Amino acid sequence: MKNRLKVLRAERDWSQQDLADRLEVSRQSVNAIETGKYDPSLPLAFRIADLFGLPIEAIFLKD
Amino acid sequence: MAANPVQRRYVGRMIPISIAYIATVMLASWIIPDDAAATPLTVTVALVPALATSGFIWAMARYIAELTDEYVRMLEIRKMLVATGLTLALASGWGILELFTDVPRVPLFYVFPVWCLGLAVGSLVNRLTIGDGGPCP
């Protein structure tokens, strides 16, 4: 699944570690999600959406 | 190197269990003579180190249960699945060889160490398929 995480993160000038800290996950996780290697669970996707103040579908896109 | 509280707790559990394992294996080796008959005493003494190996398994189960990072948990579970599949395949394959040929008998004791080696293979599989071997607590 594609996502706009890297762009949204860059807009806020956050590093992967900054985002990981805010989401309470590892930097590895953020990297894996950003690069499309791992699709987050629905609860984590909601946490990401809440953090950016956007609906899930504005962050995660169908292939 | 343990990087987060869950990994630190895991290492904190594994160290005393490892010490207990080594101590009880040495104790059993000292108390039980070679090729001793299976009496209630020898069986009881010999089973004490098995409690430590069960402790290793308990510590690994707690580690998985306590991991809050779902991606890291997935990596760890994939490693364990690879280790389990590899161990079952090797044990079954060798068991069939033992059934039909005169290959050396391998003690069941080796099943757990083989599974642990399988975790390293699992880490390699993660690295090759996902590009991330996962943590090494």
N, CA and C atoms of all chains as a GROMACS GRO file, in nm:
protein
  600
    1MET      N    1   0.083  -0.120   0.000
    1MET     CA    2   0.000   0.000   0.000
    1MET      C    3   0.088   0.126   0.000
    2LYS      N    4   0.054   0.222  -0.088
    2LYS     CA    5   0.132   0.346  -0.092
    2LYS      C    6   0.088   0.437   0.023
    3ASN      N    7   0.176   0.530   0.059
    3ASN     CA    8   0.136   0.624   0.164
    3ASN      C    9   0.212   0.756   0.147
    4ARG      N   10   0.160   0.859   0.213
    4ARG     CA   11   0.219   0.994   0.202
    4ARG      C   12   0.296   1.032   0.328
    5LEU      N   13   0.335   0.931   0.402
    5LEU     CA   14   0.398   0.954   0.532
    5LEU      C   15   0.524   1.040   0.522
    6LYS      N   16   0.606   1.007   0.422
    6LYS     CA   17   0.735   1.079   0.410
    6LYS      C   18   0.711   1.227   0.381
    7VAL      N   19   0.613   1.255   0.295
    7VAL     CA   20   0.582   1.394   0.260
    7VAL      C   21   0.526   1.468   0.382
    8LEU      N   22   0.432   1.402   0.451
    8LEU     CA   23   0.370   1.465   0.568
    8LEU      C   24   0.474   1.491   0.677
    9ARG      N   25   0.565   1.397   0.689
    9ARG     CA   26   0.672   1.411   0.790
    9ARG      C   27   0.765   1.528   0.751
   10ALA      N   28   0.798   1.532   0.622
   10ALA     CA   29   0.889   1.638   0.575
   10ALA      C   30   0.825   1.776   0.592
   11GLU      N   31   0.694   1.784   0.568
   11GLU     CA   32   0.622   1.912   0.584
   11GLU      C   33   0.636   1.966   0.727
   12ARG      N   34   0.647   1.874   0.820
   12ARG     CA   35   0.657   1.914   0.962
   12ARG      C   36   0.803   1.916   1.010
   13ASP      N   37   0.893   1.883   0.917
   13ASP     CA   38   1.036   1.881   0.948
   13ASP      C   39   1.067   1.782   1.062
   14TRP      N   40   0.998   1.669   1.057
   14TRP     CA   41   1.020   1.565   1.156
   14TRP      C   42   1.114   1.458   1.096
   15SER      N   43   1.202   1.408   1.177
   15SER     CA   44   1.284   1.293   1.134
   15SER      C   45   1.201   1.166   1.156
   16GLN      N   46   1.249   1.056   1.104
   16GLN     CA   47   1.178   0.929   1.128
   16GLN      C   48   1.172   0.900   1.278
   17GLN      N   49   1.280   0.936   1.348
   17GLN     CA   50   1.282   0.912   1.493
   17GLN      C   51   1.180   1.000   1.565
   18ASP      N   52   1.165   1.126   1.517
   18ASP     CA   53   1.064   1.216   1.577
   18ASP      C   54   0.925   1.155   1.564
   19LEU      N   55   0.896   1.106   1.442
   19LEU     CA   56   0.763   1.047   1.418
   19LEU      C   57   0.747   0.920   1.502
   20ALA      N   58   0.853   0.840   1.507
   20ALA     CA   59   0.848   0.715   1.586
   20ALA      C   60   0.819   0.746   1.732
   21ASP      N   61   0.886   0.849   1.785
   21ASP     CA   62   0.864   0.886   1.926
   21ASP      C   63   0.719   0.928   1.949
   22ARG      N   64   0.666   1.006   1.854
   22ARG     CA   65   0.528   1.053   1.868
   22ARG      C   66   0.427   0.938   1.861
   23LEU      N   67   0.460   0.837   1.782
   23LEU     CA   68   0.370   0.723   1.765
   23LEU      C   69   0.398   0.611   1.866
   24GLU      N   70   0.508   0.628   1.941
   24GLU     CA   71   0.552   0.527   2.038
   24GLU      C   72   0.579   0.393   1.970
   25VAL      N   73   0.648   0.401   1.857
   25VAL     CA   74   0.694   0.279   1.788
   25VAL      C   75   0.844   0.299   1.759
   26SER      N   76   0.908   0.197   1.704
   26SER     CA   77   1.050   0.208   1.672
   26SER      C   78   1.070   0.285   1.541
   27ARG      N   79   1.190   0.339   1.524
   27ARG     CA   80   1.223   0.406   1.398
   27ARG      C   81   1.217   0.306   1.282
   28GLN      N   82   1.253   0.182   1.314
   28GLN     CA   83   1.243   0.073   1.214
   28GLN      C   84   1.101   0.065   1.158
   29SER      N   85   1.004   0.076   1.247
   29SER     CA   86   0.863   0.065   1.206
   29SER      C   87   0.826   0.178   1.111
   30VAL      N   88   0.864   0.299   1.148
   30VAL     CA   89   0.832   0.415   1.063
   30VAL      C   90   0.895   0.396   0.926
   31ASN      N   91   1.020   0.354   0.925
   31ASN     CA   92   1.090   0.333   0.798
   31ASN      C   93   1.018   0.226   0.714
   32ALA      N   94   0.979   0.114   0.779
   32ALA     CA   95   0.913   0.006   0.706
   32ALA      C   96   0.778   0.049   0.650
   33ILE      N   97   0.705   0.132   0.727
   33ILE     CA   98   0.575   0.180   0.678
   33ILE      C   99   0.596   0.278   0.563
   34GLU      N  100   0.687   0.371   0.584
   34GLU     CA  101   0.715   0.474   0.481
   34GLU      C  102   0.755   0.413   0.348
   35THR      N  103   0.839   0.311   0.355
   35THR     CA  104   0.891   0.251   0.231
   35THR      C  105   0.796   0.144   0.175
   36GLY      N  106   0.681   0.126   0.241
   36GLY     CA  107   0.582   0.031   0.189
   36GLY      C  108   0.615  -0.115   0.216
   37LYS      N  109   0.716  -0.139   0.301
   37LYS     CA  110   0.750  -0.279   0.332
   37LYS      C  111   0.651  -0.339   0.430
   38TYR      N  112   0.583  -0.252   0.504
   38TYR     CA  113   0.491  -0.300   0.607
   38TYR      C  114   0.367  -0.212   0.610
   39ASP      N  115   0.249  -0.276   0.606
   39ASP     CA  116   0.123  -0.203   0.619
   39ASP      C  117   0.081  -0.205   0.766
   40PRO      N  118   0.059  -0.089   0.826
   40PRO     CA  119   0.026  -0.088   0.969
   40PRO      C  120  -0.112  -0.146   0.996
   41SER      N  121  -0.133  -0.188   1.120
   41SER     CA  122  -0.265  -0.236   1.160
   41SER      C  123  -0.360  -0.116   1.159
   42LEU      N  124  -0.489  -0.144   1.165
   42LEU     CA  125  -0.588  -0.036   1.166
   42LEU      C  126  -0.569   0.057   1.288
   43PRO      N  127  -0.548   0.002   1.409
   43PRO     CA  128  -0.526   0.093   1.524
   43PRO      C  129  -0.406   0.185   1.504
   44LEU      N  130  -0.295   0.132   1.449
   44LEU     CA  131  -0.178   0.218   1.427
   44LEU      C  132  -0.205   0.319   1.316
   45ALA      N  133  -0.276   0.276   1.214
   45ALA     CA  134  -0.312   0.368   1.104
   45ALA      C  135  -0.398   0.483   1.159
   46PHE      N  136  -0.489   0.452   1.251
   46PHE     CA  137  -0.571   0.558   1.312
   46PHE      C  138  -0.485   0.652   1.396
   47ARG      N  139  -0.385   0.596   1.466
   47ARG     CA  140  -0.296   0.680   1.546
   47ARG      C  141  -0.218   0.775   1.456
   48ILE      N  142  -0.173   0.721   1.341
   48ILE     CA  143  -0.099   0.805   1.245
   48ILE      C  144  -0.191   0.915   1.192
   49ALA      N  145  -0.313   0.875   1.157
   49ALA     CA  146  -0.410   0.973   1.104
   49ALA      C  147  -0.441   1.081   1.208
   50ASP      N  148  -0.460   1.041   1.333
   50ASP     CA  149  -0.488   1.137   1.440
   50ASP      C  150  -0.372   1.234   1.457
   51LEU      N  151  -0.250   1.180   1.451
   51LEU     CA  152  -0.131   1.263   1.470
   51LEU      C  153  -0.121   1.372   1.363
   52PHE      N  154  -0.154   1.335   1.239
   52PHE     CA  155  -0.145   1.433   1.131
   52PHE      C  156  -0.275   1.511   1.112
   53GLY      N  157  -0.379   1.472   1.186
   53GLY     CA  158  -0.507   1.540   1.175
   53GLY      C  159  -0.572   1.522   1.039
   54LEU      N  160  -0.554   1.404   0.983
   54LEU     CA  161  -0.609   1.374   0.850
   54LEU      C  162  -0.685   1.242   0.854
   55PRO      N  163  -0.779   1.222   0.761
   55PRO     CA  164  -0.842   1.089   0.753
   55PRO      C  165  -0.741   0.986   0.700
   56ILE      N  166  -0.762   0.861   0.736
   56ILE     CA  167  -0.669   0.754   0.696
   56ILE      C  168  -0.647   0.752   0.544
   57GLU      N  169  -0.759   0.771   0.470
   57GLU     CA  170  -0.749   0.762   0.323
   57GLU      C  171  -0.670   0.877   0.261
   58ALA      N  172  -0.644   0.982   0.342
   58ALA     CA  173  -0.560   1.092   0.291
   58ALA      C  174  -0.412   1.061   0.312
   59ILE      N  175  -0.384   0.955   0.385
   59ILE     CA  176  -0.244   0.916   0.413
   59ILE      C  177  -0.208   0.787   0.341
   60PHE      N  178  -0.299   0.690   0.350
   60PHE     CA  179  -0.274   0.560   0.285
   60PHE      C  180  -0.359   0.549   0.159
   61LEU      N  181  -0.292   0.512   0.052
   61LEU     CA  182  -0.359   0.508  -0.078
   61LEU      C  183  -0.355   0.368  -0.136
   62LYS      N  184  -0.461   0.333  -0.210
   62LYS     CA  185  -0.463   0.203  -0.276
   62LYS      C  186  -0.355   0.199  -0.384
   63ASP      N  187  -0.295   0.080  -0.403
   63ASP     CA  188  -0.190   0.066  -0.507
   63ASP      C  189  -0.246   0.095  -0.645
   64MET      N  190   2.260  -0.550   2.160
   64MET     CA  191   2.243  -0.463   2.278
   64MET      C  192   2.094  -0.433   2.296
   65ALA      N  193   2.044  -0.452   2.419
   65ALA     CA  194   1.903  -0.427   2.444
   65ALA      C  195   1.873  -0.279   2.431
   66ALA      N  196   1.773  -0.246   2.345
   66ALA     CA  197   1.750  -0.106   2.312
   66ALA      C  198   1.628  -0.046   2.379
   67ASN      N  199   1.531  -0.128   2.416
   67ASN     CA  200   1.411  -0.072   2.476
   67ASN      C  201   1.373  -0.152   2.601
   68PRO      N  202   1.276  -0.102   2.681
   68PRO     CA  203   1.246  -0.170   2.808
   68PRO      C  204   1.207  -0.316   2.791
   69VAL      N  205   1.134  -0.348   2.683
   69VAL     CA  206   1.091  -0.488   2.662
   69VAL      C  207   1.214  -0.576   2.638
   70GLN      N  208   1.306  -0.527   2.556
   70GLN     CA  209   1.427  -0.604   2.528
   70GLN      C  210   1.515  -0.615   2.653
   71ARG      N  211   1.518  -0.508   2.732
   71ARG     CA  212   1.598  -0.511   2.856
   71ARG      C  213   1.539  -0.613   2.953
   72ARG      N  214   1.405  -0.617   2.962
   72ARG     CA  215   1.342  -0.715   3.052
   72ARG      C  216   1.372  -0.857   3.003
   73TYR      N  217   1.371  -0.877   2.871
   73TYR     CA  218   1.400  -1.008   2.812
   73TYR      C  219   1.541  -1.053   2.850
   74VAL      N  220   1.636  -0.963   2.830
   74VAL     CA  221   1.776  -0.996   2.864
   74VAL      C  222   1.788  -1.020   3.015
   75GLY      N  223   1.717  -0.939   3.093
   75GLY     CA  224   1.718  -0.952   3.238
   75GLY      C  225   1.662  -1.085   3.285
   76ARG      N  226   1.573  -1.144   3.208
   76ARG     CA  227   1.520  -1.277   3.241
   76ARG      C  228   1.613  -1.387   3.192
   77MET      N  229   1.668  -1.367   3.072
   77MET     CA  230   1.750  -1.473   3.012
   77MET      C  231   1.880  -1.496   3.087
   78ILE      N  232   1.940  -1.391   3.142
   78ILE     CA  233   2.070  -1.407   3.209
   78ILE      C  234   2.058  -1.499   3.332
   79PRO      N  235   1.967  -1.472   3.427
   79PRO     CA  236   1.958  -1.565   3.541
   79PRO      C  237   1.914  -1.706   3.502
   80ILE      N  238   1.828  -1.717   3.401
   80ILE     CA  239   1.785  -1.851   3.357
   80ILE      C  240   1.905  -1.926   3.298
   81SER      N  241   1.989  -1.854   3.222
   81SER     CA  242   2.108  -1.917   3.163
   81SER      C  243   2.204  -1.964   3.272
   82ILE      N  244   2.221  -1.880   3.374
   82ILE     CA  245   2.309  -1.919   3.486
   82ILE      C  246   2.252  -2.042   3.556
   83ALA      N  247   2.118  -2.041   3.578
   83ALA     CA  248   2.054  -2.156   3.643
   83ALA      C  249   2.069  -2.282   3.558
   84TYR      N  250   2.058  -2.265   3.426
   84TYR     CA  251   2.070  -2.379   3.335
   84TYR      C  252   2.210  -2.441   3.344
   85ILE      N  253   2.312  -2.356   3.334
   85ILE     CA  254   2.451  -2.405   3.339
   85ILE      C  255   2.476  -2.472   3.474
   86ALA      N  256   2.431  -2.408   3.581
   86ALA     CA  257   2.455  -2.462   3.715
   86ALA      C  258   2.387  -2.598   3.733
   87THR      N  259   2.262  -2.608   3.686
   87THR     CA  260   2.189  -2.735   3.707
   87THR      C  261   2.240  -2.846   3.616
   88VAL      N  262   2.288  -2.810   3.497
   88VAL     CA  263   2.349  -2.912   3.410
   88VAL      C  264   2.478  -2.965   3.475
   89MET      N  265   2.558  -2.874   3.530
   89MET     CA  266   2.682  -2.915   3.597
   89MET      C  267   2.650  -3.000   3.720
   90LEU      N  268   2.547  -2.959   3.792
   90LEU     CA  269   2.507  -3.033   3.913
   90LEU      C  270   2.460  -3.174   3.876
   91ALA      N  271   2.377  -3.182   3.772
   91ALA     CA  272   2.325  -3.313   3.729
   91ALA      C  273   2.440  -3.402   3.680
   92SER      N  274   2.536  -3.342   3.608
   92SER     CA  275   2.652  -3.419   3.560
   92SER      C  276   2.734  -3.472   3.676
   93TRP      N  277   2.740  -3.394   3.784
   93TRP     CA  278   2.819  -3.431   3.902
   93TRP      C  279   2.749  -3.539   3.985
   94ILE      N  280   2.616  -3.525   3.996
   94ILE     CA  281   2.541  -3.618   4.082
   94ILE      C  282   2.514  -3.751   4.011
   95ILE      N  283   2.478  -3.743   3.882
   95ILE     CA  284   2.436  -3.865   3.810
   95ILE      C  285   2.555  -3.928   3.738
   96PRO      N  286   2.590  -4.053   3.770
   96PRO     CA  287   2.701  -4.117   3.697
   96PRO      C  288   2.661  -4.144   3.553
   97ASP      N  289   2.763  -4.162   3.466
   97ASP     CA  290   2.736  -4.190   3.324
   97ASP      C  291   2.652  -4.317   3.311
   98ASP      N  292   2.560  -4.317   3.216
   98ASP     CA  293   2.474  -4.433   3.188
   98ASP      C  294   2.399  -4.482   3.312
   99ALA      N  295   2.356  -4.389   3.397
   99ALA     CA  296   2.282  -4.427   3.517
   99ALA      C  297   2.144  -4.479   3.478
  100ALA      N  298   2.092  -4.569   3.558
  100ALA     CA  299   1.957  -4.621   3.535
  100ALA      C  300   1.855  -4.510   3.563
  101ALA      N  301   1.739  -4.518   3.497
  101ALA     CA  302   1.635  -4.417   3.518
  101ALA      C  303   1.556  -4.449   3.644
  102THR      N  304   1.606  -4.403   3.757
  102THR     CA  305   1.534  -4.418   3.884
  102THR      C  306   1.462  -4.287   3.914
  103PRO      N  307   1.371  -4.290   4.011
  103PRO     CA  308   1.303  -4.162   4.045
  103PRO      C  309   1.403  -4.051   4.078
  104LEU      N  310   1.514  -4.086   4.147
  104LEU     CA  311   1.613  -3.985   4.185
  104LEU      C  312   1.685  -3.928   4.062
  105THR      N  313   1.737  -4.018   3.977
  105THR     CA  314   1.812  -3.969   3.860
  105THR      C  315   1.722  -3.890   3.765
  106VAL      N  316   1.599  -3.937   3.749
  106VAL     CA  317   1.505  -3.867   3.659
  106VAL      C  318   1.475  -3.728   3.715
  107THR      N  319   1.452  -3.721   3.846
  107THR     CA  320   1.421  -3.591   3.908
  107THR      C  321   1.537  -3.493   3.890
  108VAL      N  322   1.658  -3.542   3.920
  108VAL     CA  323   1.777  -3.454   3.908
  108VAL      C  324   1.798  -3.411   3.763
  109ALA      N  325   1.781  -3.507   3.672
  109ALA     CA  326   1.803  -3.476   3.530
  109ALA      C  327   1.699  -3.378   3.476
  110LEU      N  328   1.580  -3.378   3.537
  110LEU     CA  329   1.475  -3.288   3.487
  110LEU      C  330   1.489  -3.144   3.536
  111VAL      N  331   1.575  -3.123   3.635
  111VAL     CA  332   1.590  -2.986   3.687
  111VAL      C  333   1.639  -2.890   3.578
  112PRO      N  334   1.743  -2.926   3.498
  112PRO     CA  335   1.782  -2.835   3.390
  112PRO      C  336   1.670  -2.811   3.288
  113ALA      N  337   1.580  -2.910   3.276
  113ALA     CA  338   1.468  -2.894   3.182
  113ALA      C  339   1.377  -2.780   3.227
  114LEU      N  340   1.372  -2.756   3.358
  114LEU     CA  341   1.293  -2.641   3.407
  114LEU      C  342   1.353  -2.512   3.352
  115ALA      N  343   1.487  -2.508   3.346
  115ALA     CA  344   1.553  -2.387   3.293
  115ALA      C  345   1.524  -2.371   3.144
  116THR      N  346   1.524  -2.481   3.069
  116THR     CA  347   1.494  -2.467   2.925
  116THR      C  348   1.348  -2.421   2.907
  117SER      N  349   1.260  -2.470   2.996
  117SER     CA  350   1.121  -2.420   2.991
  117SER      C  351   1.120  -2.271   3.024
  118GLY      N  352   1.212  -2.230   3.111
  118GLY     CA  353   1.225  -2.089   3.146
  118GLY      C  354   1.265  -2.005   3.026
  119PHE      N  355   1.355  -2.059   2.943
  119PHE     CA  356   1.395  -1.986   2.820
  119PHE      C  357   1.271  -1.963   2.733
  120ILE      N  358   1.192  -2.069   2.719
  120ILE     CA  359   1.073  -2.060   2.633
  120ILE      C  360   0.973  -1.960   2.692
  121TRP      N  361   0.957  -1.963   2.824
  121TRP     CA  362   0.868  -1.868   2.892
  121TRP      C  363   0.916  -1.724   2.867
  122ALA      N  364   1.048  -1.702   2.880
  122ALA     CA  365   1.102  -1.566   2.861
  122ALA      C  366   1.077  -1.518   2.718
  123MET      N  367   1.090  -1.608   2.620
  123MET     CA  368   1.066  -1.569   2.481
  123MET      C  369   0.917  -1.538   2.459
  124ALA      N  370   0.832  -1.618   2.523
  124ALA     CA  371   0.687  -1.594   2.510
  124ALA      C  372   0.650  -1.460   2.571
  125ARG      N  373   0.708  -1.427   2.689
  125ARG     CA  374   0.681  -1.299   2.753
  125ARG      C  375   0.730  -1.184   2.664
  126TYR      N  376   0.846  -1.205   2.602
  126TYR     CA  377   0.904  -1.102   2.513
  126TYR      C  378   0.806  -1.068   2.401
  127ILE      N  379   0.754  -1.173   2.337
  127ILE     CA  380   0.659  -1.151   2.227
  127ILE      C  381   0.532  -1.084   2.279
  128ALA      N  382   0.483  -1.132   2.395
  128ALA     CA  383   0.358  -1.078   2.450
  128ALA      C  384   0.374  -0.932   2.492
  129GLU      N  385   0.494  -0.894   2.537
  129GLU     CA  386   0.514  -0.758   2.588
  129GLU      C  387   0.553  -0.658   2.480
  130LEU      N  388   0.592  -0.709   2.361
  130LEU     CA  389   0.631  -0.617   2.253
  130LEU      C  390   0.511  -0.533   2.210
  131THR      N  391   0.524  -0.403   2.220
  131THR     CA  392   0.413  -0.316   2.180
  131THR      C  393   0.430  -0.268   2.035
  132ASP      N  394   0.553  -0.280   1.984
  132ASP     CA  395   0.578  -0.237   1.846
  132ASP      C  396   0.538  -0.350   1.751
  133GLU      N  397   0.427  -0.328   1.679
  133GLU     CA  398   0.371  -0.438   1.599
  133GLU      C  399   0.463  -0.484   1.486
  134TYR      N  400   0.542  -0.391   1.431
  134TYR     CA  401   0.632  -0.428   1.321
  134TYR      C  402   0.745  -0.518   1.373
  135VAL      N  403   0.803  -0.478   1.486
  135VAL     CA  404   0.910  -0.558   1.546
  135VAL      C  405   0.855  -0.695   1.588
  136ARG      N  406   0.731  -0.695   1.641
  136ARG     CA  407   0.668  -0.822   1.680
  136ARG      C  408   0.651  -0.913   1.558
  137MET      N  409   0.612  -0.853   1.445
  137MET     CA  410   0.597  -0.933   1.323
  137MET      C  411   0.731  -0.994   1.282
  138LEU      N  412   0.838  -0.913   1.290
  138LEU     CA  413   0.971  -0.964   1.253
  138LEU      C  414   1.010  -1.081   1.344
  139GLU      N  415   0.984  -1.065   1.474
  139GLU     CA  416   1.022  -1.170   1.570
  139GLU      C  417   0.940  -1.298   1.546
  140ILE      N  418   0.811  -1.280   1.519
  140ILE     CA  419   0.726  -1.398   1.498
  140ILE      C  420   0.765  -1.469   1.369
  141ARG      N  421   0.801  -1.392   1.268
  141ARG     CA  422   0.848  -1.454   1.143
  141ARG      C  423   0.974  -1.536   1.168
  142LYS      N  424   1.066  -1.481   1.251
  142LYS     CA  425   1.187  -1.555   1.285
  142LYS      C  426   1.151  -1.687   1.353
  143MET      N  427   1.055  -1.681   1.446
  143MET     CA  428   1.016  -1.801   1.520
  143MET      C  429   0.947  -1.903   1.428
  144LEU      N  430   0.870  -1.853   1.333
  144LEU     CA  431   0.804  -1.945   1.239
  144LEU      C  432   0.906  -2.016   1.152
  145VAL      N  433   1.006  -1.941   1.105
  145VAL     CA  434   1.113  -2.003   1.025
  145VAL      C  435   1.186  -2.107   1.110
  146ALA      N  436   1.219  -2.069   1.234
  146ALA     CA  437   1.291  -2.161   1.324
  146ALA      C  438   1.209  -2.288   1.348
  147THR      N  439   1.079  -2.271   1.370
  147THR     CA  440   0.992  -2.386   1.397
  147THR      C  441   0.981  -2.476   1.273
  148GLY      N  442   0.962  -2.415   1.158
  148GLY     CA  443   0.951  -2.494   1.035
  148GLY      C  444   1.079  -2.570   1.006
  149LEU      N  445   1.191  -2.501   1.024
  149LEU     CA  446   1.322  -2.563   0.999
  149LEU      C  447   1.346  -2.680   1.095
  150THR      N  448   1.314  -2.657   1.222
  150THR     CA  449   1.336  -2.762   1.324
  150THR      C  450   1.247  -2.882   1.297
  151LEU      N  451   1.120  -2.857   1.265
  151LEU     CA  452   1.028  -2.968   1.236
  151LEU      C  453   1.076  -3.046   1.113
  152ALA      N  454   1.119  -2.972   1.011
  152ALA     CA  455   1.163  -3.039   0.888
  152ALA      C  456   1.289  -3.122   0.914
  153LEU      N  457   1.386  -3.064   0.986
  153LEU     CA  458   1.510  -3.137   1.015
  153LEU      C  459   1.483  -3.257   1.105
  154ALA      N  460   1.402  -3.237   1.210
  154ALA     CA  461   1.375  -3.346   1.304
  154ALA      C  462   1.298  -3.458   1.234
  155SER      N  463   1.200  -3.422   1.153
  155SER     CA  464   1.122  -3.524   1.082
  155SER      C  465   1.209  -3.597   0.981
  156GLY      N  466   1.288  -3.520   0.908
  156GLY     CA  467   1.375  -3.580   0.806
  156GLY      C  468   1.475  -3.676   0.867
  157TRP      N  469   1.539  -3.630   0.975
  157TRP     CA  470   1.639  -3.717   1.039
  157TRP      C  471   1.571  -3.837   1.105
  158GLY      N  472   1.453  -3.816   1.161
  158GLY     CA  473   1.378  -3.926   1.223
  158GLY      C  474   1.346  -4.035   1.122
  159ILE      N  475   1.309  -3.994   1.001
  159ILE     CA  476   1.279  -4.092   0.896
  159ILE      C  477   1.406  -4.166   0.854
  160LEU      N  478   1.518  -4.089   0.848
  160LEU     CA  479   1.647  -4.152   0.817
  160LEU      C  480   1.682  -4.257   0.923
  161GLU      N  481   1.659  -4.222   1.049
  161GLU     CA  482   1.688  -4.316   1.158
  161GLU      C  483   1.601  -4.441   1.148
  162LEU      N  484   1.479  -4.420   1.098
  162LEU     CA  485   1.384  -4.531   1.087
  162LEU      C  486   1.428  -4.633   0.983
  163PHE      N  487   1.483  -4.582   0.874
  163PHE     CA  488   1.512  -4.671   0.761
  163PHE      C  489   1.660  -4.704   0.742
  164THR      N  490   1.748  -4.627   0.806
  164THR     CA  491   1.891  -4.651   0.786
  164THR      C  492   1.963  -4.657   0.921
  165ASP      N  493   2.093  -4.679   0.914
  165ASP     CA  494   2.168  -4.687   1.041
  165ASP      C  495   2.247  -4.557   1.068
  166VAL      N  496   2.187  -4.444   1.028
  166VAL     CA  497   2.252  -4.316   1.061
  166VAL      C  498   2.258  -4.302   1.214
  167PRO      N  499   2.354  -4.222   1.265
  167PRO     CA  500   2.364  -4.207   1.412
  167PRO      C  501   2.235  -4.150   1.471
  168ARG      N  502   2.199  -4.198   1.588
  168ARG     CA  503   2.081  -4.145   1.658
  168ARG      C  504   2.116  -4.006   1.715
  169VAL      N  505   2.033  -3.908   1.689
  169VAL     CA  506   2.056  -3.773   1.743
  169VAL      C  507   1.968  -3.756   1.867
  170PRO      N  508   2.029  -3.723   1.983
  170PRO     CA  509   1.949  -3.704   2.104
  170PRO      C  510   1.847  -3.591   2.088
  171LEU      N  511   1.729  -3.611   2.144
  171LEU     CA  512   1.623  -3.509   2.138
  171LEU      C  513   1.666  -3.378   2.202
  172PHE      N  514   1.764  -3.388   2.290
  172PHE     CA  515   1.819  -3.270   2.356
  172PHE      C  516   1.852  -3.159   2.255
  173TYR      N  517   1.891  -3.198   2.134
  173TYR     CA  518   1.938  -3.100   2.035
  173TYR      C  519   1.825  -3.022   1.967
  174VAL      N  520   1.701  -3.063   1.992
  174VAL     CA  521   1.589  -2.995   1.924
  174VAL      C  522   1.586  -2.845   1.957
  175PHE      N  523   1.599  -2.812   2.084
  175PHE     CA  524   1.590  -2.671   2.124
  175PHE      C  525   1.708  -2.588   2.071
  176PRO      N  526   1.834  -2.637   2.086
  176PRO     CA  527   1.945  -2.560   2.026
  176PRO      C  528   1.929  -2.541   1.874
  177VAL      N  529   1.877  -2.644   1.806
  177VAL     CA  530   1.856  -2.631   1.661
  177VAL      C  531   1.752  -2.522   1.634
  178TRP      N  532   1.647  -2.519   1.716
  178TRP     CA  533   1.544  -2.416   1.699
  178TRP      C  534   1.605  -2.277   1.719
  179CYS      N  535   1.693  -2.264   1.820
  179CYS     CA  536   1.757  -2.134   1.844
  179CYS      C  537   1.844  -2.094   1.726
  180LEU      N  538   1.914  -2.191   1.667
  180LEU     CA  539   1.992  -2.160   1.547
  180LEU      C  540   1.899  -2.119   1.433
  181GLY      N  541   1.781  -2.180   1.432
  181GLY     CA  542   1.681  -2.146   1.330
  181GLY      C  543   1.637  -2.000   1.339
  182LEU      N  544   1.646  -1.941   1.460
  182LEU     CA  545   1.612  -1.798   1.474
  182LEU      C  546   1.708  -1.712   1.392
  183ALA      N  547   1.834  -1.755   1.390
  183ALA     CA  548   1.933  -1.680   1.310
  183ALA      C  549   1.899  -1.692   1.162
  184VAL      N  550   1.855  -1.811   1.121
  184VAL     CA  551   1.813  -1.829   0.981
  184VAL      C  552   1.691  -1.741   0.953
  185GLY      N  553   1.600  -1.736   1.051
  185GLY     CA  554   1.480  -1.652   1.038
  185GLY      C  555   1.516  -1.506   1.021
  186SER      N  556   1.617  -1.463   1.094
  186SER     CA  557   1.663  -1.324   1.083
  186SER      C  558   1.717  -1.298   0.942
  187LEU      N  559   1.788  -1.397   0.890
  187LEU     CA  560   1.843  -1.386   0.754
  187LEU      C  561   1.728  -1.380   0.652
  188VAL      N  562   1.626  -1.464   0.672
  188VAL     CA  563   1.511  -1.465   0.582
  188VAL      C  564   1.442  -1.328   0.586
  189ASN      N  565   1.427  -1.271   0.707
  189ASN     CA  566   1.368  -1.137   0.719
  189ASN      C  567   1.449  -1.035   0.640
  190ARG      N  568   1.581  -1.045   0.656
  190ARG     CA  569   1.669  -0.949   0.588
  190ARG      C  570   1.656  -0.961   0.436
  191LEU      N  571   1.647  -1.086   0.389
  191LEU     CA  572   1.641  -1.108   0.244
  191LEU      C  573   1.505  -1.072   0.185
  192THR      N  574   1.398  -1.093   0.263
  192THR     CA  575   1.264  -1.071   0.208
  192THR      C  576   1.208  -0.932   0.240
  193ILE      N  577   1.238  -0.880   0.360
  193ILE     CA  578   1.184  -0.749   0.400
  193ILE      C  579   1.293  -0.644   0.403
  194GLY      N  580   1.418  -0.690   0.406
  194GLY     CA  581   1.529  -0.596   0.414
  194GLY      C  582   1.560  -0.552   0.555
  195ASP      N  583   1.504  -0.626   0.652
  195ASP     CA  584   1.522  -0.590   0.794
  195ASP      C  585   1.528  -0.718   0.876
  196GLY      N  586   1.644  -0.743   0.936
  196GLY     CA  587   1.661  -0.867   1.013
  196GLY      C  588   1.588  -0.868   1.145
  197GLY      N  589   1.551  -0.748   1.193
  197GLY     CA  590   1.486  -0.740   1.324
  197GLY      C  591   1.588  -0.721   1.434
  198PRO      N  592   1.538  -0.692   1.554
  198PRO     CA  593   1.630  -0.664   1.664
  198PRO      C  594   1.701  -0.791   1.711
  199CYS      N  595   1.811  -0.773   1.778
  199CYS     CA  596   1.884  -0.886   1.835
  199CYS      C  597   1.896  -0.860   1.985
  200PRO      N  598   1.789  -0.891   2.062
  200PRO     CA  599   1.789  -0.852   2.202
  200PRO      C  600   1.893  -0.927   2.284
   0.00000   0.00000   0.00000
